[in-house]
């Protein structure tokens, strides 16, 4: 079977649960095929442990949590500093050509922040330019709610995950082994 030599951009967005899970499914498939995988998480903080991080690292993927948590848990300046750093790491990682698959987890969430200005630390036009000019073989997976139309326009695949029913609506909180 012939391998596609052009890197694809896959976007998983929408209000339903499963965007990161879908991206990590792609990571598992890639690892199984011997591809080099890196996950960059824009919102999740390294101060917390997540099951998917532990599993992917056991399988040989690199995972970096670059955020400081939910936007309402820290000051806007703490988030701005973290997002600026995350974007620099993402640019360097993508343009290095070292990885075959890079997951930009929750990048859409970061780009959709409206509570405070992020355009100067995470410029949408730069994100689009990096997507377009990345090394030819690099696949990107971008997750998170509220994907910007410009991101969707440069993507090769856009899946919108919708919620039909969720136990959160019944007051059930995050479940160990399911959400974290």
C-alpha positions as CSV (number, residue, x, y, z in Angstrom):
1,X,0.0,0.0,0.0
2,X,1.3,3.4,-1.0
3,X,1.9,5.9,1.8
4,X,0.6,9.4,1.5
5,X,3.6,11.7,1.6
6,X,1.6,14.9,2.1
7,X,0.9,15.8,5.7
8,X,-2.8,16.2,6.4
9,X,-4.5,18.7,8.8
10,X,-7.3,17.1,10.8
11,X,-9.6,19.3,12.9
12,X,-11.9,17.9,15.7
13,X,-14.2,20.5,17.0
14,X,-17.7,21.0,18.4
15,X,-19.4,20.9,21.8
16,X,-19.5,17.2,22.2
17,X,-17.2,15.0,24.2
18,X,-14.5,13.1,22.2
19,X,-12.4,15.5,20.3
20,X,-9.2,14.8,22.2
21,X,-10.1,11.1,22.3
22,X,-10.4,11.1,18.5
23,X,-7.0,12.7,18.2
24,X,-5.4,10.2,20.5
25,X,-6.9,7.4,18.5
26,X,-5.0,8.8,15.5
27,X,-1.9,9.0,17.7
28,X,-2.3,5.3,18.6
29,X,-2.6,4.3,15.0
30,X,0.4,6.4,14.0
31,X,2.5,4.9,16.8
32,X,1.4,1.5,15.7
33,X,2.8,2.3,12.2
34,X,6.1,3.5,13.6
35,X,5.5,7.2,13.2
36,X,7.0,9.7,15.6
37,X,4.2,11.4,17.6
38,X,4.2,14.5,19.8
39,X,1.2,16.0,21.7
40,X,1.2,19.6,22.7
41,X,-1.6,20.5,25.1
42,X,-2.4,24.3,25.1
43,X,-4.8,24.4,28.1
44,X,-4.0,21.4,30.3
45,X,-1.5,22.1,33.1
46,X,1.5,19.9,33.9
47,X,0.4,20.2,37.6
48,X,-2.3,17.6,37.0
49,X,-1.9,14.0,35.8
50,X,-4.0,12.6,33.0
51,X,-4.4,8.9,32.0
52,X,-4.0,9.6,28.3
53,X,-0.7,11.3,28.9
54,X,0.7,8.4,30.9
55,X,-0.5,5.9,28.3
56,X,0.8,7.7,25.2
57,X,4.2,8.2,26.9
58,X,4.4,4.5,27.7
59,X,3.8,3.9,24.0
60,X,6.6,6.2,23.0
61,X,4.8,9.5,22.2
62,X,6.1,12.7,23.7
63,X,3.5,14.7,25.5
64,X,3.8,18.3,26.8
65,X,1.2,20.1,28.9
66,X,1.9,23.8,28.3
67,X,-1.2,25.4,29.8
68,X,-2.2,26.6,33.2
69,X,-5.7,25.1,33.3
70,X,-9.1,26.4,32.6
71,X,-9.3,30.1,31.8
72,X,-11.3,30.9,35.0
73,X,-8.7,29.3,37.3
74,X,-5.8,31.7,36.6
75,X,-5.3,35.3,35.8
76,X,-5.4,36.5,32.2
77,X,-1.7,37.3,32.3
78,X,-0.9,33.8,33.5
79,X,-2.8,32.4,30.5
80,X,-1.2,34.9,28.1
81,X,2.3,33.9,29.3
82,X,1.5,30.2,29.0
83,X,-0.1,30.6,25.5
84,X,2.8,32.6,24.2
85,X,5.2,29.9,25.4
86,X,3.0,27.1,24.0
87,X,2.8,28.8,20.6
88,X,6.6,29.1,20.5
89,X,7.0,25.4,21.4
90,X,4.4,24.5,18.8
91,X,6.1,26.5,16.0
92,X,9.5,25.0,16.8
93,X,8.1,21.4,17.1
94,X,6.2,21.6,13.8
95,X,8.9,23.3,11.8
96,X,11.6,20.9,13.1
97,X,10.3,18.1,10.9
98,X,11.3,15.7,13.6
99,X,7.7,14.4,14.1
100,X,5.3,12.7,11.7
101,X,2.2,13.5,13.7
102,X,1.7,16.5,16.0
103,X,-1.4,17.0,18.0
104,X,-2.2,20.5,19.0
105,X,-4.7,19.7,21.7
106,X,-7.1,22.4,22.7
107,X,-5.5,24.9,20.3
108,X,-9.1,25.8,19.1
109,X,-10.1,26.5,22.7
110,X,-7.1,28.8,23.1
111,X,-7.8,30.7,19.8
112,X,-11.5,31.1,20.8
113,X,-10.7,32.9,24.1
114,X,-12.6,36.1,24.3
115,X,-12.3,37.0,28.0
116,X,-8.9,38.6,27.4
117,X,-6.7,39.5,24.4
118,X,-4.6,36.6,23.0
119,X,-4.0,37.8,19.4
120,X,-0.6,39.3,20.3
121,X,0.7,36.0,21.9
122,X,-1.2,33.5,19.7
123,X,-1.8,35.3,16.4
124,X,-4.3,33.4,14.2
125,X,-2.5,34.5,11.0
126,X,0.8,33.0,12.3
127,X,-1.0,29.7,13.1
128,X,-2.4,29.6,9.6
129,X,1.0,30.3,8.1
130,X,2.7,27.6,10.1
131,X,0.0,25.1,9.1
132,X,0.5,26.0,5.4
133,X,4.3,26.1,5.5
134,X,5.1,23.1,7.7
135,X,7.4,20.3,6.4
136,X,5.6,18.3,3.7
137,X,5.4,15.0,5.7
138,X,4.0,16.5,9.0
139,X,0.4,15.6,9.9
140,X,-1.3,18.0,12.3
141,X,-4.4,17.3,14.4
142,X,-6.0,20.3,16.0
143,X,-8.7,19.8,18.7
144,X,-11.0,21.9,20.7
145,X,-14.3,23.7,20.7
146,X,-15.0,26.7,18.6
147,X,-12.6,26.1,15.7
148,X,-12.1,29.4,13.7
149,X,-13.3,29.3,10.2
150,X,-9.8,30.1,9.0
151,X,-8.5,26.9,10.6
152,X,-11.3,24.9,9.0
153,X,-10.5,26.4,5.7
154,X,-6.9,25.2,5.7
155,X,-7.8,21.7,7.1
156,X,-8.1,18.6,5.0
157,X,-10.6,17.1,7.4
158,X,-13.0,18.7,9.8
159,X,-15.2,16.7,12.2
160,X,-17.7,18.4,14.3
161,X,-18.6,16.4,17.4
162,X,-22.0,17.3,18.8
163,X,-23.4,16.5,22.2
164,X,-26.8,14.7,22.2
165,X,-26.7,13.6,25.8
166,X,-24.1,14.0,28.6
167,X,-24.1,12.9,32.2
168,X,-22.6,16.3,33.2
169,X,-26.2,17.7,32.5
170,X,-27.4,15.4,35.3
171,X,-24.8,16.7,37.8
172,X,-22.2,13.9,37.4
173,X,-18.7,15.3,37.6
174,X,-15.6,14.2,35.8
175,X,-15.0,10.4,36.1
176,X,-11.6,8.9,36.8
177,X,-10.5,6.8,33.8
178,X,-13.1,8.5,31.5
179,X,-12.3,12.2,31.6
180,X,-8.9,12.2,33.3
